Amino acid sequence: MEVPMNGLKYVGVALTAGIVGAAVALLIAPSSGRETRRRLSRRFEEESRRMGRALRSEKEQLLKRGREALDDVADYVGEELDAAQKKLSKVVKV
């Protein structure tokens, strides 16, 4: 079963765009170097927290899909095992 990675790609692109956009906006805004660095630092921390939340959410979704796939495989294997045991019992009776 293939796990889609679109969510992780989106999160990475969004984080990168947010940080770059914030940096550019702050660098072209008229303010002191100290103030610009403080604002950049604060923006980076905010984006990092947002990225952490997004990654945790994506991780939970991936784990859920993985558990569901594992349950499906277990059900399939159980059904196939039951079918094989029935066939074997017919052969042994003959």
C-alpha positions as CSV (number, residue, x, y, z in Angstrom):
1,M,0.0,0.0,0.0
2,E,1.4,3.4,-1.0
3,V,1.3,6.2,1.5
4,P,0.6,9.6,0.0
5,M,3.2,12.2,0.9
6,N,1.3,15.2,-0.4
7,G,0.6,16.5,3.1
8,L,4.3,16.5,4.1
9,K,5.3,18.3,0.9
10,Y,2.6,20.9,1.5
11,V,3.8,21.4,5.1
12,G,7.4,21.9,4.0
13,V,6.5,24.3,1.2
14,A,4.2,26.3,3.5
15,L,6.9,26.6,6.2
16,T,9.6,27.6,3.7
17,A,7.3,30.2,2.1
18,G,6.3,31.6,5.4
19,I,9.8,32.0,6.7
20,V,11.1,33.5,3.4
21,G,8.1,35.8,3.1
22,A,8.6,37.0,6.7
23,A,12.3,37.5,6.3
24,V,11.9,39.5,3.1
25,A,9.1,41.7,4.6
26,L,11.1,42.4,7.7
27,L,14.3,43.1,5.9
28,I,12.7,45.7,3.6
29,A,10.8,47.3,6.4
30,P,12.5,50.4,7.9
31,S,13.7,49.4,11.4
32,S,16.9,49.0,13.3
33,G,19.1,45.9,12.9
34,R,18.3,44.8,16.4
35,E,14.6,45.2,15.9
36,T,14.7,43.3,12.6
37,R,16.6,40.4,14.2
38,R,14.1,40.3,17.1
39,R,11.2,40.3,14.7
40,L,12.8,37.6,12.5
41,S,13.5,35.5,15.5
42,R,10.0,35.8,16.8
43,R,8.6,35.0,13.3
44,F,10.9,31.9,13.0
45,E,9.7,30.7,16.4
46,E,6.1,31.1,15.4
47,E,6.6,29.3,12.1
48,S,8.5,26.5,13.9
49,R,5.6,26.0,16.3
50,R,3.1,25.9,13.4
51,M,5.3,23.4,11.6
52,G,5.5,21.2,14.7
53,R,1.7,21.2,15.0
54,A,1.3,20.4,11.3
55,L,3.9,17.6,11.5
56,R,2.3,16.1,14.5
57,S,-1.1,16.1,12.7
58,E,0.4,14.5,9.6
59,K,2.2,11.9,11.8
60,E,-1.1,11.0,13.4
61,Q,-2.8,10.6,10.1
62,L,0.0,8.4,8.7
63,L,-0.1,6.2,11.8
64,K,-3.9,5.9,11.5
65,R,-3.6,4.9,7.9
66,G,-0.9,2.4,8.8
67,R,-2.9,0.8,11.5
68,E,-5.9,0.5,9.1
69,A,-3.7,-1.1,6.5
70,L,-2.3,-3.5,9.0
71,D,-5.8,-4.4,10.1
72,D,-6.8,-5.0,6.5
73,V,-3.8,-7.3,5.9
74,A,-4.5,-9.2,9.2
75,D,-8.2,-9.7,8.1
76,Y,-7.1,-10.9,4.7
77,V,-4.5,-13.3,6.1
78,G,-7.0,-14.7,8.5
79,E,-9.6,-15.3,5.8
80,E,-7.0,-17.0,3.6
81,L,-5.9,-19.2,6.5
82,D,-9.4,-20.2,7.2
83,A,-10.0,-21.1,3.6
84,A,-6.7,-23.1,3.4
85,Q,-7.6,-25.0,6.6
86,K,-11.1,-25.9,5.1
87,K,-9.4,-27.2,2.0
88,L,-6.9,-29.1,4.0
89,S,-9.5,-30.7,6.1
90,K,-11.4,-31.9,3.0
91,V,-8.2,-33.5,1.6
92,V,-7.4,-35.2,4.9
93,K,-10.9,-36.7,5.2
94,V,-10.7,-38.4,1.8
